[in-house]
């Protein structure tokens, strides 16, 4: 069973979600996706929380936040792929998703970003907070991709220590970014994003690749020439609890030249067992300099070992 919570509008007559933002969060359980989506069930929040906790057992809960240009069907396929990839690398816990209202349209960047901002706060309020209340001490992690990193930073920054989620100060364990469509300067020491990372997580791991063609367009054309953290890394001026992980060598080693498309360069992380192994070790609390999946790169960052099997 796959569990997710959604801020897309829902039509009870058709039983389908739309791409529009909703005024409420809905909780869903669905059979394994495979090639089709079937037998989805809306679940009330307390029951949904208990089902996820049962699935997690003694392990942690990972929340996946998808990126721009992602339909609900694609989100569910990605969520299942991530769960299976992590499980194969030793992760023993639950993987749930936050389904925010992306249009699934390459030309809807501005609209998606507006909607991401609009629903960002519900990641911590309706996703993290119920587990903090129901299972204090349970390790919670967040994996955010592309524009999902923007949503995560916004959401983590918008929810205060007082009130929801109800702990002072509230914090997750591991925060992981892939292909972060976030301004590098936001994550420089002292900037708003860096302060959010330091206050709301025990550690940020930022997986980046200089071959990410999608973020090249995002930085140069859409975002006024800004450097994106998912293409250039955070750099030397980073939060004290952040680690840059350069994946470019790994990308060049495992993706054949004829497959290096703009889309592949942005999303390849979720096809690579070495990335899943690194994420599983990260969530297990392995120190950054003790990862068997990494080695130093020429620039002083860590890199995923290119030839890792």
C-alpha positions as CSV (number, residue, x, y, z in Angstrom):
1,X,0.0,0.0,0.0
2,X,1.2,3.5,-0.9
3,X,0.2,6.4,1.3
4,X,0.2,10.1,0.4
5,X,-1.5,13.3,1.4
6,X,-2.7,15.8,-1.2
7,X,-3.4,19.4,-1.5
8,X,-5.0,19.0,-5.0
9,X,-8.7,19.7,-5.3
10,X,-10.9,16.5,-5.2
11,X,-14.1,15.9,-7.2
12,X,-16.2,13.4,-5.2
13,X,-18.5,12.8,-8.2
14,X,-15.7,11.6,-10.4
15,X,-13.4,10.4,-7.6
16,X,-10.5,12.2,-9.1
17,X,-8.1,14.9,-8.1
18,X,-7.5,17.9,-10.3
19,X,-4.4,20.1,-10.7
20,X,-6.0,23.0,-8.7
21,X,-5.1,23.8,-5.1
22,X,-7.6,22.6,-2.5
23,X,-8.8,24.3,0.6
24,X,-8.2,21.1,2.6
25,X,-5.7,18.3,2.8
26,X,-6.9,14.8,1.9
27,X,-5.2,11.5,3.0
28,X,-5.0,8.6,0.6
29,X,-4.0,4.9,0.5
30,X,-3.6,3.3,-2.8
31,X,-2.6,-0.2,-4.1
32,X,0.8,-0.5,-5.6
33,X,0.8,1.6,-8.8
34,X,2.4,-0.7,-11.3
35,X,1.2,0.4,-14.7
36,X,-2.1,1.8,-13.6
37,X,-3.6,3.6,-10.6
38,X,-6.4,1.6,-9.0
39,X,-8.3,1.1,-5.8
40,X,-7.4,4.4,-4.1
41,X,-9.2,5.1,-0.8
42,X,-9.6,8.4,1.1
43,X,-8.8,7.9,4.7
44,X,-9.5,10.1,7.7
45,X,-6.3,11.7,9.1
46,X,-6.0,9.7,12.5
47,X,-6.5,6.4,10.7
48,X,-4.1,7.3,8.0
49,X,-1.4,8.3,10.5
50,X,-1.8,4.9,12.3
51,X,-1.6,3.0,9.0
52,X,1.6,4.8,8.1
53,X,3.0,4.2,11.6
54,X,2.2,0.5,11.2
55,X,4.0,0.4,7.9
56,X,7.0,2.1,9.4
57,X,7.2,-0.3,12.3
58,X,10.3,0.6,14.3
59,X,11.8,2.5,11.4
60,X,11.6,6.1,10.3
61,X,9.2,7.8,8.0
62,X,10.4,9.5,4.8
63,X,8.3,12.3,3.2
64,X,8.9,12.7,-0.5
65,X,8.1,16.1,-2.1
66,X,7.9,16.1,-5.9
67,X,8.9,18.9,-8.2
68,X,7.6,21.0,-11.0
69,X,5.8,19.6,-14.1
70,X,4.6,16.5,-12.2
71,X,1.1,15.0,-12.7
72,X,-0.4,13.0,-9.9
73,X,0.0,9.8,-11.9
74,X,3.7,10.5,-12.4
75,X,4.1,11.5,-8.7
76,X,2.6,8.1,-7.7
77,X,4.9,6.2,-10.0
78,X,7.9,8.2,-8.7
79,X,6.8,7.5,-5.1
80,X,6.6,3.8,-5.7
81,X,10.0,3.8,-7.5
82,X,11.6,5.6,-4.6
83,X,10.1,3.3,-2.0
84,X,11.3,0.2,-3.9
85,X,14.7,1.7,-4.6
86,X,15.3,2.6,-0.9
87,X,14.0,-0.7,0.4
88,X,16.4,-2.6,-1.9
89,X,19.3,-0.7,-0.3
90,X,18.3,-1.5,3.3
91,X,15.9,1.2,4.2
92,X,13.4,-0.2,6.7
93,X,10.6,2.3,7.3
94,X,7.7,4.0,5.5
95,X,7.9,6.3,2.5
96,X,4.9,8.7,2.0
97,X,4.4,11.5,-0.4
98,X,3.2,15.1,-0.4
99,X,1.2,15.6,-3.6
100,X,1.0,19.3,-4.2
101,X,-0.9,20.8,-7.2
102,X,1.6,20.8,-10.1
103,X,0.0,21.1,-13.5
104,X,2.2,18.4,-15.0
105,X,2.9,20.9,-17.8
106,X,6.4,22.0,-19.0
107,X,5.1,25.5,-19.7
108,X,3.5,26.1,-16.3
109,X,6.6,27.0,-14.3
110,X,5.2,30.2,-12.9
111,X,1.8,28.7,-12.1
112,X,3.4,25.7,-10.3
113,X,5.7,27.9,-8.3
114,X,2.7,30.1,-7.2
115,X,0.8,26.9,-6.1
116,X,3.9,25.5,-4.4
117,X,4.2,28.7,-2.3
118,X,0.4,28.6,-1.6
119,X,0.5,25.1,-0.1
120,X,4.0,24.9,1.3
121,X,2.9,25.3,5.0
122,X,0.8,22.1,4.8
123,X,3.9,19.9,4.5
124,X,4.7,20.5,8.1
125,X,1.2,21.3,9.4
126,X,-0.7,18.3,7.8
127,X,2.2,16.0,7.1
128,X,4.9,16.2,9.8
129,X,2.8,17.5,12.8
130,X,0.4,14.5,13.1
131,X,3.4,12.1,13.5
132,X,5.1,14.4,15.9
133,X,2.0,14.3,18.0
134,X,1.2,10.6,17.6
135,X,4.7,9.2,17.9
136,X,7.1,11.6,19.7
137,X,10.6,10.7,19.0
138,X,9.9,8.9,15.7
139,X,12.5,9.9,13.2
140,X,11.1,11.9,10.3
141,X,13.1,12.6,7.1
142,X,12.2,14.7,4.0
143,X,13.4,14.1,0.5
144,X,12.6,17.0,-1.9
145,X,13.2,17.2,-5.6
146,X,13.5,20.2,-7.9
147,X,10.8,22.8,-7.1
148,X,9.9,20.6,-4.1
149,X,13.0,22.0,-2.4
150,X,11.5,25.5,-2.7
151,X,8.2,24.3,-1.3
152,X,10.0,22.6,1.6
153,X,12.1,25.6,2.5
154,X,9.0,27.9,2.3
155,X,6.9,25.5,4.4
156,X,9.6,25.0,7.0
157,X,10.1,28.7,7.3
158,X,6.4,29.6,7.6
159,X,5.4,27.4,10.5
160,X,6.5,28.8,13.8
161,X,7.7,27.0,16.9
162,X,4.5,27.7,18.8
163,X,1.3,26.1,17.7
164,X,1.5,23.4,15.0
165,X,3.5,21.2,14.9
166,X,3.4,21.8,18.6
167,X,7.0,21.1,19.7
168,X,9.4,23.9,20.6
169,X,11.4,24.0,18.5
170,X,10.2,21.4,16.0
171,X,12.8,19.7,13.8
172,X,13.2,16.7,11.5
173,X,16.2,14.5,11.3
174,X,17.6,14.2,7.7
175,X,16.7,16.7,4.9
176,X,17.8,15.6,1.4
177,X,17.6,17.7,-1.8
178,X,18.0,16.3,-5.3
179,X,18.3,18.7,-8.3
180,X,17.3,21.6,-6.0
181,X,15.6,24.4,-8.0
182,X,16.6,26.9,-5.3
183,X,18.8,29.9,-5.5
184,X,22.2,29.1,-4.2
185,X,22.2,32.4,-2.3
186,X,19.2,31.4,-0.3
187,X,21.3,28.7,1.3
188,X,24.4,30.8,2.0
189,X,25.2,31.2,5.7
190,X,22.9,33.7,7.3
191,X,20.4,33.8,4.5
192,X,16.8,32.8,5.1
193,X,17.1,29.3,3.6
194,X,20.2,28.5,5.6
195,X,18.5,29.6,8.8
196,X,15.5,27.4,8.0
197,X,17.8,24.4,7.3
198,X,19.7,24.9,10.6
199,X,16.6,25.3,12.7
200,X,14.4,22.7,11.1
201,X,16.7,19.7,10.4
202,X,19.6,17.9,11.9
203,X,21.4,17.7,8.5
204,X,20.9,18.8,4.9
205,X,22.4,16.6,2.1
206,X,22.3,18.4,-1.2
207,X,22.8,16.2,-4.2
208,X,23.8,18.3,-7.2
209,X,25.1,17.8,-10.7
210,X,26.8,20.3,-13.1
211,X,25.2,18.4,-16.0
212,X,21.7,19.2,-15.0
213,X,20.4,20.8,-18.1
214,X,16.9,21.6,-16.7
215,X,18.4,23.7,-13.9
216,X,20.7,25.4,-16.4
217,X,17.6,26.7,-18.1
218,X,15.9,27.5,-14.8
219,X,18.9,29.6,-13.7
220,X,19.8,31.4,-16.8
221,X,16.4,32.0,-18.4
222,X,13.6,31.7,-15.8
223,X,15.3,32.9,-12.7
224,X,17.4,35.8,-14.0
225,X,20.8,34.2,-14.1
226,X,20.9,32.9,-10.6
227,X,22.9,29.8,-9.7
228,X,20.7,26.8,-8.7
229,X,21.8,24.7,-5.7
230,X,21.0,21.5,-7.6
231,X,23.5,22.4,-10.4
232,X,26.2,24.3,-8.7
233,X,25.9,23.1,-5.1
234,X,25.6,25.4,-2.1
235,X,29.3,26.3,-2.1
236,X,31.6,27.2,0.8
237,X,29.2,29.6,2.5
238,X,26.7,26.9,3.6
239,X,24.7,26.1,6.7
240,X,26.8,24.5,9.4
241,X,24.8,21.3,9.1
242,X,24.8,21.0,5.3
243,X,26.8,18.7,3.0
244,X,27.1,19.1,-0.7
245,X,27.4,15.9,-2.7
246,X,28.6,16.2,-6.3
247,X,26.9,13.5,-8.4
248,X,28.2,14.6,-11.9
249,X,30.9,11.9,-12.2
250,X,28.4,9.3,-11.2
251,X,25.9,10.6,-13.8
252,X,28.5,10.5,-16.6
253,X,29.5,7.0,-15.5
254,X,26.0,5.4,-15.5
255,X,24.0,7.4,-18.1
256,X,25.1,6.7,-21.7
257,X,25.8,9.7,-23.9
258,X,22.8,9.0,-26.1
259,X,20.5,9.1,-23.0
260,X,21.7,12.4,-21.5
261,X,18.6,14.4,-22.3
262,X,17.4,17.5,-20.4
263,X,14.8,15.4,-18.6
264,X,17.1,12.6,-17.7
265,X,19.8,14.9,-16.4
266,X,17.3,16.3,-13.9
267,X,15.6,13.1,-12.8
268,X,18.2,10.3,-13.1
269,X,18.8,10.2,-9.4
270,X,15.8,7.9,-8.9
271,X,17.2,5.3,-11.4
272,X,20.5,4.8,-9.6
273,X,21.0,2.3,-6.8
274,X,24.1,4.1,-5.6
275,X,22.1,7.2,-4.9
276,X,19.5,5.1,-3.0
277,X,22.3,3.4,-1.0
278,X,23.8,6.8,-0.1
279,X,20.3,8.1,1.0
280,X,19.7,5.0,3.1
281,X,23.0,5.4,4.8
282,X,22.3,9.1,5.3
283,X,19.0,8.4,7.0
284,X,20.7,5.8,9.2
285,X,22.8,8.6,10.5
286,X,26.2,7.7,8.9
287,X,28.7,10.5,9.1
288,X,29.3,12.3,5.8
289,X,33.0,11.5,5.8
290,X,32.3,7.8,6.6
291,X,30.1,7.0,3.6
292,X,31.4,4.0,1.6
293,X,29.4,5.5,-1.3
294,X,31.5,8.7,-1.4
295,X,35.0,10.1,-2.0
296,X,36.5,13.6,-2.0
297,X,36.2,15.5,-5.3
298,X,38.7,18.0,-6.7
299,X,36.8,21.0,-5.4
300,X,36.7,19.8,-1.8
301,X,33.1,18.5,-1.8
302,X,32.2,14.8,-1.6
303,X,31.2,12.9,-4.7
304,X,29.3,9.7,-5.3
305,X,31.9,7.1,-6.4
306,X,31.6,6.9,-10.1
307,X,32.3,3.2,-10.5
308,X,30.3,2.0,-7.5
309,X,28.3,-1.2,-8.3
